Amino acid sequence: MSRLFDLSGKVALVTGSSRGIGRAIAEECARAGAKVVISSRKLEACEEVRDILKAQGHDAIAMAAHAGSKEQLASLVQQTVSCYGRLDICIANAAVNPFFGSLTDAPDDAFEKTMATNVKAVWWLAQLAKPHLVASREGSFIVISSIAALRGTSLLGVYGISKAAETALVRNLAVEWGPLGICVNAIAPGLVKTDFARALWENEAARKKREAETPLRRLGEPLDIAGVALFLASRASRFVTGQVLVADGGVTIGGSG
């Protein structure tokens, strides 16, 4: 392995990592040599991923934490550092999308829940992780955003607003934390075949339409996003900060023609 992508000796915490994109990221960080913390609301699901990684010879622990709870996030970070003695890579992947439909029809509680989990909780996690990322001297804070942050949508408006706010958070943290040696970046995936996005790709007609509009003529897989995360978590990206890296097969460049 190139030393630029070697994460040996590093500790990576990934929220929402019991399945989908988060799981793929945790797996690739482990394969690159990092000690990884698997976290989501359900401990049993986290333990399943942990056990698979340990059986493959990797170092991993499982912790349950609700990404929308400041107290549970604080405990998650504290337990990570207590177990491994450090935190070098923090990846905010957990997100919610409780409403699918017109922005003007979204109920208040759905808007508030989306903003609280996708924006405020990421801000909390950043605050909690900061001192440990500073101590790392090569700290990396990565947010999994969405191309919904970059363009309008008739069905994911509330979610898109929250993801756009995340990208603003990333840019501002990058400015503030740059002098401390911490890189802060976001990844904006297109449509990826996960349970979280199932409503957008399980319909065959809708899936074929999206594939035809995508220059690469396929939907994304979790591993496609994990590769970008590995780049941002590694020394290969040490001069990259405050950026939103799009991984969408080319959708946002207007490939439908």
Secondary structure as GFF3:
##gff-version 3
##sequence-region A 1 257
A	DSSP	three_ten_helix	3	5	.	.	.	ID=ss1
A	DSSP	beta_strand	11	15	.	.	.	ID=ss2
A	DSSP	alpha_helix	20	31	.	.	.	ID=ss3
A	DSSP	beta_strand	35	40	.	.	.	ID=ss4
A	DSSP	alpha_helix	43	55	.	.	.	ID=ss5
A	DSSP	beta_strand	60	64	.	.	.	ID=ss6
A	DSSP	alpha_helix	70	84	.	.	.	ID=ss7
A	DSSP	beta_strand	89	92	.	.	.	ID=ss8
A	DSSP	three_ten_helix	103	105	.	.	.	ID=ss9
A	DSSP	alpha_helix	108	115	.	.	.	ID=ss10
A	DSSP	pi_helix	116	120	.	.	.	ID=ss11
A	DSSP	alpha_helix	121	136	.	.	.	ID=ss12
A	DSSP	beta_strand	140	144	.	.	.	ID=ss13
A	DSSP	three_ten_helix	147	149	.	.	.	ID=ss14
A	DSSP	alpha_helix	157	177	.	.	.	ID=ss15
A	DSSP	three_ten_helix	178	180	.	.	.	ID=ss16
A	DSSP	beta_strand	183	189	.	.	.	ID=ss17
A	DSSP	alpha_helix	198	201	.	.	.	ID=ss18
A	DSSP	alpha_helix	204	213	.	.	.	ID=ss19
A	DSSP	alpha_helix	222	233	.	.	.	ID=ss20
A	DSSP	three_ten_helix	235	237	.	.	.	ID=ss21
A	DSSP	beta_strand	244	247	.	.	.	ID=ss22
A	DSSP	three_ten_helix	251	253	.	.	.	ID=ss23
###
